[in-house]
């Protein structure tokens, strides 16, 4: 039996960082697989999670719950058949709705093969002050569907954040467990907690993404193209991402400043720079930069905002900081 967990959470709540922590503490005798979904078309998480000791399958370009869950079914069936993992962790997009995914995992056809363990939902309590987030149906329904709430980024909270979390906990937590964490550092034993009794999770509101078919591989360069960009919109958010060939090198400091100052909600990327490979993860004013020892075949960066931004101006600035 493959034990399966969903790790959900709204944009910027720390899902990927949490996954990296869990992979770093994976039992040596267990085989793990990761099925990851991104709202943008580029596929950043694959580069961030690669070579971390688990088989990885990406579903970029929207929400894996769409098209009757076909992308999820295909990816899930491939992982179960080809790798037969001891544990499978599914990370849906931060704008994804959990109900259809959980219903599919609990369907009779999968019962001989998988056991659904606890669903962990990441929550940054600072988001409770943002009505754009709290009024988002997916944000609310992700929390309703959770078996365990991970109140993440505790090192960034102030007294008002703690008060908002306490108020939310009193009104909504019920019999579920709440764990405070910083940088996604949670006890891997939480993955083995059983799922609680089914709760009434509302159906997903109708939403749409780009016309690109769901579940295709991450965007790639074609022919002699040095770079491409891709756009996506849905559920009140817009994204723009770029992919650059492996010969492109960015000027380090200007590239980091571009990511820090971009007037968008979310920045995520892996860039080849003059000083080596750098991963960038920014939510609001929180910016995390990490040098990486493993070099991917290209550079990728994705921006997400609550409305369409001036992508052309951002692109012009980005292209100017290439060294070649």
N, C-alpha and C positions, 0 to 999 in steps of 0.2 A: 504494500500500500504506500502510495506517495502522499505525504502529509503536505497540505496546501494552506498557505496563508495569503490573505489580501493585506497589503499595506497601502492605505489610502491617506488622503489629506489634501487640502486645498493648495493652490499654487504657492510655492515658497515655504511650505511648512516643514520641509527637511526630510522628505521621503528618501531621496537618493543618498544623502549623508547617512541616514539611518541604515540603509541597505549596505553601504560601505562598511559601517561598523559591524553589522551582523556578519558580513562575509569575512571580515578580519578575525572573527571569533567562531567561525564554522568548525564543528568537530571534524578532526582529521579523517575519521572513518566514515563520514557521510558524503554522499554525492548530492549537490544542490544544483537547481536550475532557477533561472530568473526570466520571467516574462514581463517585459516593460513596455508601456504605452506612453506616447507623448502627444501633446496637443499640436505641436509644430511638425513641419514636414521633414526637418533636417535629420533628426535622430541624434541627439547629444548624449543621452544616457548610455547608449551603447559604448561610446568612447570612454565615458567616465567609469563604467562598470567592467570594462574588458580586462581580461587577465587578472581577475580577482578570485579565481578558484571555483567558478561556477559556470555552467553552460548558459549562454545568454541568447534570448530571442527578442527582437525588437518589433513593435508594431507602431511606427510613427504615423503622423498625418491625421490626427483626429481622435476618436474615442472608440476603444475596442468594443464598447457595448452596442455600437451601431450595426446596421445591416444584419439584424437578428443574431448578433454575436458571432458571425462567421469568422472574422479575423481571430477572435479569441479561440474558437473551436479548432481552427487550423493550427495555430501556434501551440495550443495546449496538447493536441493530439500528436504533433511532431515531437514535442519534448518528452511526452510520456513514452512514446514508442521508441525513439532513438536513444534517449539517455537513461530512462527508467530511474529517475532521481529519487533519493530518499525524501527530499523536501523540495517543493516548488513554491517560490515566492512571486506573487503577481503584484506589480506596481502599476495601477491605472493612472492615466493622466490626472493632474490636479483638478481638471474640469470634468472628470468622468463621474458617472452615476453608478453606485455599487449594486443596485438591486438585481439587474439582469445578470451581472457577473456571478453573484452569489446563487441565484436561481439555477444558472447553468451548471455551476460546480456541484450543486446538490441534486442534480437530475439523476434519475435511476440509471442511465447509461454509464455514468462515471462511478457509481457506488462500489463496483468491484475493484476499482483501480485507485481511487483517491479517498482521503479523509480530510475534510475541511476543518482545520484548527482555527484558532482565534483570528478575527479580523482586527488589525491594529490601525487606528486612525491617528495621524499626526495633527496636532492643533498648536498653532502659535497664538497664545492668548492675546497678543497685541492686535490680531486680526478681529477680535471681538469688538474693537472700537471703530471698525470700518464697516459702515452700513452696506457698501457695495459687496462686501464679503458675506456679512451675516444675512443679507437678504437674498443671497444666491441659493437656489434650491439644492444644488449639488453639495454645497458646503454643509447645509443643514442635514441633508440626507446621508452624507458620509458619516457624520457624527451619530446619527440615529442607528446606522447599520453596524457601528463599531462594537466589538466585545471589550476592547481595551483602548482607552484614550491615552495617547502620549502627549502630554503638555510639554512641548519642545521649546528650545531656545530660552531656558530659564535664566541664562546669564544675561539676557537682554531685557528682562522684565523690570518694570518699576512698580511702585505701590499700587497705582491705578490698574495696571495689567493684572496683578494678583487679585485685586478686588473684583475685577470683571470675571476672572476665572472662577473665583469662589462663588460668585453669583450664578454663573452658568452651571457650575457643579451642583449647587443646591437645587436648581430648577430642573436639570436635565440628566444628571449622571445616573440616577437610579441605582441598580444593583451592580453596575459595572465598575471596573477598576480604573483608576486614574493614576498615571505614573508621570512624575516630573523628570525632565531630561534636558541635557544641554548637548548640542552637537550630535543629537541622535544616539547618544551613548545609553543604550538600554540593555537589560539583561536578556541574552539570547533565549533563556528559558521561557520567556513570554511567548515565544512562537509555539511552544508545546502546550500552552493553555488550551483547554477545550473551547469550542464555540458555544456561546450561550444559546438558550432557546430562541427560536426565530422571533424577531420583533417585526411589527408592521412597518416596513419601510415603504414610503410613498413611491409610486411609479415615477420614472423620469419624465420631466417635461419634454415636449418635442424640441429638438434642437437640430442644427445642421452644421456641416463643415464644408470644406471646399468640395468641388465636384470630382476631385481625384479619388479613385476607388480606394476604399479603406483596406488597410492591411498589406500594402505593398512594402517592399524593402525601403530602407532609408534612401533619400535622394542621392544620386550619384552624378558625377561629371560624365559628359559624353564627348567623344572625339577629342579635339585639342582644346576644348574649353578650359580656361584657367579658373573660372568661378561661375556659380549659379546662385540664384536666390529663389525662395519659394514663400508664398503667402498662404495664410489660413485664417478663417474667421468662424466664430460660432459661440453661442452661449454668452454673448456680451463681451467677448474678448477677441483680440486680433493678434496674429503673430507674423513675424518676418524673420527668415533665417537665410544664412549664406553658407555655402560650402566652397572651399578653396583647395586647389590641387596641392600635392605634397611638396612642390617646389616653392610655394609661396611662404615667405617669412615676414613676420610683422615686427615693427619697431616696438620693443617691449613696453616702455613707459607710456608712450602715446596710446598703445592698444589698451592698457589697463585704465588709463584716464578716459578713453572713449567708452569703455564698459561702465565705469563708475558714474559718468556724467550723462549717459544716454537717458533722455526723458521718458522712461518706460518703467513699468512695474517690475519686470523680470528680465534678467540677462543670464544666459547660460552658454558656456562654450568651452572648446578645447582648441588652443591656438599654438601653432609653431611660431616661436619668437627668436630673436637674435640671441637670447639668453637661455634657450631651451623650450621644452614643452610646458605650457601653462594652462591649467583649468581655471575657469572663472565661474563663479556662482553668486549672483546678486539678487536679493529680494528687497525692494525698496532701497533703503540706505545701507542695508547689511551686505557687505562685500567680502567674499571668501575667495582667496587665491591660493593655488597649490601647484607646485612644480611636480611634473610627472616623469617617471623614468621610462615608461613605455611610449614609444612614438607611434601614433596612428597614421594611416596612409594619407590623411588630409587634415585640414583645419575646418572647424564648424562652429558657428555661433548663432544663437536664437534669441530674439527679443519677443516678449509678450506684454501686451498693454490692454487696459480696459476699453480702449477705443483705438481705431487706426491712427498710427502716428505718422510723422513725416518720414516714411521709410527711405525716400530718395535722398533726403538730406543726410540721414544717418549713413546710408550707403556711400555717398560721396566722401564723407569724413573717414569712413572705414577704409575705403580704397586708397586714400592718400597716405595711410600709415603703413602700407606695404613697402618692404625694402627691395622687392624685385617683382 
